[in-house]
Amino acid sequence: MFFFGISRDYTIFYLAEFLGALGFTMISGADKALLYDMLSEINENDRARYYLARYELFGTMGLLISFPVGSLIVSQWRYEGVLAFPFLLTGIFLTIAFLVFLWIDEPNRIKPDENFLKMGIDGLKILFSYKKLRLFTFNYITISAITFFMFWFYQTLLRQTAVSVGYFGLVGSGCNLFAAILLSKLKILEKYLGISRLLFLTALIPGLLYIGISINKNLLFVLFAVFSVIGLKLLRMPILLDFVNQMIKSHNRATLLSSVSILEKVIIFILYPFIGLIADHSIDMAFLLLGIICIIFTLFTRIEKQFLLKKN
């Protein structure tokens, strides 16, 4: 992030992207694995999805603050000239996060003795070996990958509805506020809908909204769709990660959760060029295609009640 703030050289940008990807790879899976191991140590793993929801809640609250601040900064001065400042601020806060992580004690666990490549391959094998784990994993990665594209397209949608750039951060902040409210009400939603129905609806509704966006560009509907798709995406994450964690052992946890993240990124990697090319021709067609794919994944990876009754 500091490189993005101090340079305008593409070679430096590529290096920054590589370093950023390396850093987030080390975080991906490891943070939630560490949290789940801590919960197991204090015998709170039976309520893990509520703690994981709270973890996501704090992340969304951070975005709730940063989005409008970023928009405020870039709307006050010449757009290209002021872009460096948000990157420098981000670098400062990531440095603070680094210092916080130095103070976290890791619970005792079996230390793996395999090399990292073998661990990664073994992690993918485990994900594909067990039917229940495979079902939860594919439900998570497919719907998460498809709903990810709302992050990519929501600013384009806002431009089409004549919303100025200064308000983009407020919309992004509002999305995260809505997600934070949903995450804080997870226990209530689970009580009235049941986990199986909740997971089904949080996958089906984004697909229907994608299709709706392809035919309706009314500002209120677009805002409703953007808020809903992002909110429901973030709501279902802690539920599915809880059940995935229940089915894996501590010494494999970080590797397996990283493998889940890898598979999601692979789906996004495959879809990126196709959705991008279609969006260049017609963004309506892109949303229609995303909606159809989302509904297909929803139906083929649906998690029935019997898969939620017994922990493996």
Buried (B, 14 or more C-beta within 10 A) or exposed (E): BBBBBBBEEEEEEEEBEEEBEEEEBEEBBBBBBBBBBBBBEEEEBEEBBBBBBBBBBEBBBEBBEBBBEBBEBBBEEEEEEEBBBBBEBBBEEEEEEEEEEEEEEEEEBEEBEEEEEEBBEBBBEBBEEBEBBBBBBBBBBBBBBBBBBBBBBBBEBBEBEEBEEEBBBBBBBBBBBBBBEBBBBBEEBBEEBEBBEBBBBBBBBBBBBBBBBBEEEEEEBBBBBBBBBBBBBBBBBBBBBBBBBBBBEBBBBBBBBBBBBBBBBEBBEEBEEEBEEBBEEEBBEBBBBBBBBBBEBBEEBBBEEEBBEEEE
